[in-house]
Amino acid sequence: MHKIIDDNTKNLVKKALLERGSLHGICRIFDVSMPWLLELIDDLIEKIPQDLNAEVVQENDEIEVVVLQADELWSYVGAKTNPQWLWLIMHSRTRQVVTMEVGPRNRATAERLFYKLPEPLKKALCYTDYFLVYFDVIPDQQHRPVGKESGKTSYIERLNCTLRQRCSRLVRKTLSFSKKLVNHIGMIAYFIADYNMSLRALLV
């Protein structure tokens, strides 16, 4: 017979999944079973909006030069011999993550990342580091490669630190790594969707 989980406990578990902790730890804290937790995770992943809750609108009616920041973050699934890089693009003014992609650190992954950009942002200026793949994927007139000392990619680099602090799956030395790629991608997307929603609340 399955244990009945009340809505309050379920909401607390959803919040706990946004913090740096293991799935086994969440099961112990909230006295839920691993099958129940995995089923909840599957349901959460299925309901993540494609836009990651990002809502970028033009400020007032003035002409705005839209600026993006792009970077990639090392991670892995199952074992460190299976690296899965997390690629992100952030809207500089609102600091919302407008798209993400997970995969190898190569041109194909970068192309998928920029293809997923919302149409109004496809012609924005984009600051990146000097990783050669960006030169192949971003049109020259839109690409602004810079060093860290410029500060032009500081927001997304700061987000990378936040992700490593908050998401145990992204910590370099961890026992809480993802065993399935779909859950790895889904739970990172779940965190980012909540992160974007929090930023939108501050902008209101």
Secondary structure, 3 states (H helix, E strand, C coil): CCCCCCHHHHHHHHHHCCCCCCHHHHHHHHCCCHHHHHHHHHHHHHCCCCCCCCCCCCCCCCCCCCEEEEEEECCEECCCCCECEEEEEEECCCCCEEEEEEECCCHHHHHHHHHCCCHHHCCCEEEECCCHHHHHHCCCCCEEECCHHHCCCHHHHHHHHHHHHHCHHHCCCCCCCECCHHHHHHHHHHHHHHHHHHHHHHHC
